[in-house]
Amino acid sequence: MLKKSYIAIAASGLTLLPSLAFAQPRSVQDVIDLVNAAVGWFETIIFAIAIIMILVAAFQFLTAAGNEEKVSTARKSLVWGLVGIAVALFARVAKDFVLNALQRR
């Protein structure tokens, strides 16, 4: 299952390579636009995965039926979903910080 996920992520990443080959920046604004687009896609993908993880955790909580092992697994899924949201929010803040630093120069 995990191997299939890695293959899917790699395949989706490979589909973006041709667009990067033609992304030859001519100015700072081109670099800013490229960073903006890349981080925007990263945020969207991470938010989607995090929301799916939270929904999986909710389902695991509902189906645990008092089994401590299943509840523990559900808690871990919930924590990792929240970590994913934190990472996506940090990416947005880091993007804004870098873009502001580039625009000042």
Secondary structure, DSSP 8 states (H G I E B T S, - for coil): -HHHHHHHHHHHHHHTHHHHHT----SHHHHHHHHHHHHHHHHHHHHHHHHHHHHHHHHHHHH-TT-HHHHHHHHHHHHHHHHHHHHHHHHHHHHHHHHHHHHH-
